[in-house]
């Protein structure tokens, strides 16, 4: 089953999407579906999700970059 969604995408987002679609030979809507699938998979498989909001952090981008911060900690 499929569903239709109509989006009003601003030029600053649509232009790179169209460029990437042209580079890969895919339709923009197919790339959007791939991006959504990746985003959903990444949020479902996030092992630190249960800790969101559990403590204060002085890192404003922690939610977006926690994997990088953990990687840095592990490498030290």
Steps between C-alpha positions, in 0.01 A plus 500: 500500500625849423387845605540836331643799684525848356788711631589862439880483495697825510752561223800468731398138569358407162801613296749262665238223495451548126876514445552176691215338308657600169840367612359163602243465223218476752181698537492759782206322661696171507788675677255649750370151578858374548576792734184434701579130527851580623373756751239261638751215524752723679245615756372147562849357554636777725644328808510823704140601438395383846738758650357800314414761759655299784776752571609853418770552241700806408527368143219657297547257210521186713180349364619529141866407559499259794654224288798723422538596866490133606752412229735771620468379859570141400805593294650691793 
